[in-house]
Amino acid sequence: AKGRIWKYDLLDGGNATLFYDNTVSGNSNDYFGGELAASDTHLFALKGMFWANGTELVSIEISTGNIVNTVPLAGGNWKGQTGLASTFVWYDGKLYVGAPDLNSRQGGVYVYDENLNLVTTILPPTGQTNPSTNLLEMGNSLAISDGNLYAGARYEKGSNGVNYAGAVYVFDLSDYSYSYKIVHPVPTESAQFGMNISADNGYLLVGAREEFNNGYNNAGGAYLY
């Protein structure tokens, strides 16, 4: 479980070459490369998972394949880890890192520049914590489109009182301010609306992977906005 990163050339039949091999000097449970994003010059990789002793954000120079920077993802407290990143998005010179375990699993989003300097931390608006479980896990999924950051919060309490219905929080990227929230249109127990999201060209697709549908538990569903 040390991890490797492979590079595929889509213009050459999908031929693969080994880009970074963490098995040479890495540690067990590094799970290196569990999440990735890239700028024109750097590849950003997640090192570690929630059952390991913390997670780190690693920057690799694409031209050389060398690690040039590493920063800890601090703030987590699920099973004793120091931070948990669930998804990376590179957009307009910034790296957005979902941190759903931040602040007792209310969640948040770290924003870094290309040199991995922390620009800001985006937190859920006050008063949004799930009162029955103290969980939101905002940042379990991320998407960016049309100047907005969309952050899934799969454990949001439903408007009808059911647990883990899920929601998506929307933030304005011009100043990282909270804009509004998209909730499950018909909240159901443990639907986890917002577990996965994708945004492009004015549309937002939201997955609810454990939604009860057509008489089946955990059948799942997807909603297009």
CORCORCOR-V864014 format. One record per helix or strand of 2 or more residues. SS is the DSSP state (h for helix, s for strand). FROM is the first residue (numbers start at 1). LEN is the number of residues. If there is no record, write none. Layout:
ss=[SS	SS]
from=[FROM	FROM]
len=[LEN	LEN]
This chain:
ss=[s	s	s	s	s	s	s	s	h	s	s	s	s	s	s	s	s	s]
from=[4	15	36	42	56	67	88	94	102	107	118	138	148	166	177	193	203	221]
len=[6	7	3	6	6	6	4	5	4	6	6	8	6	7	7	8	6	4]
